[in-house]
Each structure stands twice: as C-alpha cells, then as structure tokens.
Amino acid sequence: MLKYNICTMYFSPTGTTCTIVRRIADRLEKNAGEPVTIREYDFTLPSGRREAPSFNARDLLIIGVPVYAGRVPNVLLSYLNIIIGSGALVVPVVLYGNRDYDDALLELKDILESNGFTAVAAAAFVGEHSFSKILGADRPDANDIMLADTFADQVYHKLTMQNEFESVRVKGNRPYRKYYTPRDENGAPVTDFRLITPETSDDCIDCKTCAEICPMGSIDYDDVSRLTGICIKCCACIKRCPTQAKHFADHRFIRHKNELEEGFAYRRREPEWFV
C-alpha cells in the first residue's frame, strides 16, 4: 500500500510532458489498489506560476519539464527554485525531442533537492520535438506509455519496500554543459537565435488559440501577429493552430531545424530511468 499522497507538476506547452507525468501518477494510483486523489499543478501558463506550491514528508511529487537545448528551460528556473519540498519525495522527469537530454535531468534533480526534496527515482522520456514533426514523431507513443508503466511499477515497488531513501544517482555532468547552441553555415554560434519569432500568415482566423496557450503570455490577444514578450520556441502556437497560420520563416531557424532532423531523425531514442 502506498503511504504517500500523489502530486503532479508539469510544464507542457505541446502536451508531451503532461502525458508522461500523468501516466506515471495514474499507474501509481492503480498499483495502490484504491482511489487516490492526485493533486495536480499545471505551471505551463503564466497564471500557473504566480504561486509555488509547498509539500511535506507525506507527499510524493512527480514533476516534469521539457528539455530545451539540453537543459531545464532557463525561463523556469526562478519558479522551480521557490517550490518547497520540506522532506517530500520527488520523481523528476524530463521530455526531450530525440536528440539528447544532456544534463537536464541532473539539473532538475539538483534544483529540487536544493529545495528540500529527496529524489527517489528519475526518468527521461522522448516526445515529439517542438521544432519538428519528424523528430520523435507522435511520441510519446504506445511503447513509451508501456515503458512509463514499467517505470512507475519499479517506483511503486521501491516506495513500498523501503522506509528510508537516499538520493538516486542519474546521468549528467557537473558543471552542467552549456546550452546546445545553433550554428550558422560557417560553424559560428547563432547568438541571437532567441530573438527569432514566429510569423502569422493570412490563413489566420483570429481564433485567439495561440494567445491563450502561449506559456510566456507573449502573443497579443488583440493582434495575434504581434509579440509583446519573449518567444521560447516551444512551438505550441504552431502545432496547435487550427489553420496552420503560425510558422517560422527565418533562415537561421529553418537551417537549425533541418540540421536537427538530418542528424537525429534516423534513430529512435528510448526512455531511460534511474530507480
């Protein structure tokens, strides 16, 4: 029998991270053999990051973020650093787009443990890359879901067989590697890549979907072709536009996207976990 309250947290602009985090939590509940109330915290939108939750030693938190450039998205660091653990157990999860998760899982674990959590397990899963429909296409898929169940089963066994827990060891480097940087045709870093923003075509029907789902709140509600803040290249506005009116046209973005697809679409990366 599970002795902990199950809680979930996720940042998931295109839904891949949410899918895995929820599946792990649901499988833990199923293994518990009785209905369990799962407390869910979705911090994808700005409104979800206004206040940080706190946890205690009776809680088990499954928390997931996507991997951006091999690391935890830097726009989330200030929020993640104010979540209070107070002895709670945590399962950090990262989702990456079939290239590599580099040091993101270790970084997320370190952040959480500095806030008073103990990481009893951790995992890296694959989701469709935010830039592409080829890299990790349609993932997490049925096999990923099956593996998420297997991971959750192992976590459940550990939680029910042990009373004391040490921090799980995960793959990664300290100091963390620098963020993965796009390069131009001459091999020079594209230092202003973060300034590249999506464009809006005449196919736009002004449905406001993009403004409502932008995790940075950067798309002007009254004029959805206009950005009022930063773009983190999550591509939620592109992938969820009903008329495909949003797109990137900048040659530097297209070159980087093509380079990723040519370099990493040929292989299927599989989930990795640590229990």
Secondary structure, DSSP 8 states (H G I E B T S, - for coil): ---SEEEEEE--TTSHHHHHHHHHHHHHHHHHTS----EEEE-SSGGGGSS--B--TTEEEEEEEE-BTTB--GGGHHHHTT-B-TT-EEEEEEEE-SS--TTHHHHHHHHHHHTT-EES-EEEEE---TT-SSTTTT-S-HHHHHHHHHHHHHHHHHHHH-SS------S--SS-------B-TTS-B-TTGGG---EE-TT-----HHHHH-TT--B-SS-TT-BSS------HHHHT-TT--EE---HHHHHHHHHHHHHHTTS----EEE-
